[in-house]
């Protein structure tokens, strides 16, 4: 007989972790390295399975500690956790209550175990995020420049834009160096760039934010990117299917790739034009092309191929 592991729920905040399991009850530790290392060792010795919500960089130290100690864990979407809490009638919300709810979620739903993180891809994701922040700031400054009537203020804005241009170029050079230094990333980049419409920004976005590429089914990978339409039917009513959720930044990158591919003289361009001839709205066409691009990228990554050979 195989005993099920003890499910431990951990509610993550900036300063502390609230931990709950049915055997030891509730306890709290500081969200810092030494305390997390000690906690992870004890969880590993007990053979626990840990469930916690994705909380951005606040759960980074916990993830590293659990991985280094070899503790099985699942990082769940906060929306899924909230839906589960409502489903079991859990209306109260405190850190301790949330930890207990996550432990129950782990016991009842058995969420998929999270794979060990690729540190290089994590670093790439941080640099990619920084590039996006700088590009957004530059765009905001360009808007301010277009609306500013004062020459002195315009000159100041232009100096800031020039500085942002230099910083963006420096971050992009760092990203380029990271990819060039990693044989696996270089090969993945080559495969992704073989698909029409997939440029350097889309490629880096996928390398940084879609590590599941090539390891999931077409439907699952589309859902992760928020490109899977969901039904909205009830009884005799047939509602309009629509996409929702998923990774917004990945979806935006694929949308831009679809915009380029739909204008190309390729099979993807032919696919887009065929949809246009049937009267599909432009946005529906681009979403369909974006999903097709993602499914192709998933296939060639899984099979170590390229678009030309697909």
Buried (B, 14 or more C-beta within 10 A) or exposed (E): EEEEBBBBBBBBBEEBBBBBBEEEEBEBBEBEEEBBBEBBBEBBEBEBBBBBBBBEEBBBBBBBBBBBBEBBBBBBEEEBBBEBBEEEEBEEEEBBBBBBBBBBBBBEBEBEEBEEBBEBBBBBBEBBBBBBEBBEBBEEBBEBBEEBEEEEEBEBBEEBBEEBEEBBEEBBEBBEEBBEEBEEBEEBBEBBBBBBBBEBBBBBBBBBBBBBBBEBEBEEBBBBBBBBBEEEEEEEEEEEEEBEBBBEBBBBBBBBBBBBBBBEEBBBBEBBEEBBEEEBEEEEBBBBBBBBBBBBBBBBBBEEBBBEEE
